[in-house]
Amino acid sequence: ELGKRAPRWIRDNEVTMCMKCKEPFNALTRRRHHCRACGHVVCWKCSDYKAHLEYDGNKLNKVCKDCYHVIIGCTDSEEKKRKGILEIESAEVSGNSVICSFLQYMEKSKPWQKAWCVIPKQEALVLYMYGAPQDVKALATIPLLGYTVDDTPKSADLPHSFKLTQSKSVHSFAADNEELKQKWLKVIHLAVKGETPECQTELQVN
């Protein structure tokens, strides 16, 4: 269907990095462009290709490298590198997750920042953090097994916060409301003990 139908455009604010080369966007050097074939948000380098698109009357349109190769029928000779642990697309894990939402995040004494947090069903003991819901690479992962959970808020400004600690590693999170915080804690309390929501269901049934 590539090029035959207009794609669904990923919104600019749903990504913080190029969906092809994974380079972060910034105001000066990396402007956001849309591939007219797949709708992905890409940087200028990754959108520097043109192909005739059927849905647009076979006019030449800017497309990304991947779509260019597919449309002109040429396969990229480079072997696809094996994806690293961080290179799992957010949309891929968010669509099949135990839980996912925006949370405020702070590590050690760094300032709080907003992160799209996901615990995938396939890896229910790992928390993935992305800059935005459509990012193609995680900023960080936290293997939750063995962490201690402290759910008493330390700040009046962030009443729905909780903390994960393991030796010198400390990660602080804050949800927008108490209901969301409790949903996260329910999953995390299981994960730190090496259990998944499925395990818990089986135990209750037994």
SULNOR-V466041 format. One record per residue. N is the residue number from 1. PSI is psi in radians with two decimals (999 if undefined). Layout:
N;PSI
N;PSI
//
This chain:
1;-0.16
2;2.13
3;-0.28
4;-0.51
5;2.62
6;2.32
7;2.88
8;2.13
9;2.25
10;2.30
11;2.58
12;-0.69
13;0.03
14;-0.05
15;2.65
16;-0.04
17;2.79
18;2.31
19;-0.05
20;-1.01
21;-0.12
22;0.24
23;2.36
24;2.55
25;2.52
26;2.93
27;-0.57
28;-1.03
29;-0.37
30;1.48
31;2.66
32;2.35
33;2.71
34;2.34
35;2.20
36;-0.14
37;-0.80
38;-0.24
39;0.04
40;2.67
41;2.14
42;2.85
43;3.03
44;-0.63
45;-0.69
46;-0.08
47;0.27
48;0.81
49;2.70
50;2.45
51;2.71
52;2.16
53;2.20
54;-0.74
55;-0.34
56;0.66
57;0.56
58;0.45
59;2.74
60;2.25
61;2.70
62;2.25
63;2.88
64;2.91
65;-0.79
66;-0.83
67;-0.65
68;-0.83
69;-0.68
70;-0.82
71;-0.70
72;0.02
73;0.46
74;2.28
75;2.48
76;2.17
77;-0.36
78;2.35
79;2.44
80;2.19
81;2.56
82;2.30
83;2.29
84;2.96
85;-0.58
86;-0.28
87;0.62
88;2.21
89;2.42
90;-0.78
91;-0.59
92;-0.80
93;-0.57
94;-0.63
95;-0.26
96;1.06
97;2.79
98;-0.73
99;2.55
100;2.47
101;2.98
102;2.42
103;2.65
104;2.47
105;2.45
106;2.34
107;2.20
108;-2.17
109;0.28
110;2.79
111;2.74
112;2.49
113;2.69
114;2.31
115;2.53
116;1.95
117;2.40
118;2.36
119;1.86
120;2.65
121;-0.66
122;-0.50
123;1.22
124;0.03
125;0.16
126;2.33
127;2.12
128;2.42
129;2.23
130;2.78
131;-0.55
132;2.81
133;-0.39
134;0.16
135;2.57
136;0.03
137;2.36
138;2.59
139;-0.59
140;2.81
141;2.58
142;1.94
143;1.97
144;-0.35
145;2.23
146;-0.12
147;2.68
148;2.37
149;2.22
150;1.97
151;0.35
152;2.10
153;2.43
154;-0.19
155;2.36
156;-0.46
157;-0.51
158;1.33
159;-0.31
160;0.76
161;2.82
162;2.85
163;2.48
164;2.21
165;2.52
166;1.95
167;-2.02
168;-0.01
169;2.10
170;2.18
171;2.18
172;2.42
173;2.71
174;2.28
175;2.89
176;-0.44
177;2.93
178;-0.62
179;-0.77
180;-0.70
181;-0.80
182;-0.60
183;-0.77
184;-0.78
185;-0.65
186;-0.78
187;-0.76
188;-0.68
189;-0.61
190;-0.82
191;-0.68
192;-0.35
193;0.05
194;0.30
195;2.72
196;2.83
197;-0.59
198;-0.75
199;-0.78
200;-0.73
201;-0.78
202;-0.71
203;-0.75
204;-0.70
205;-0.82
206;999
//
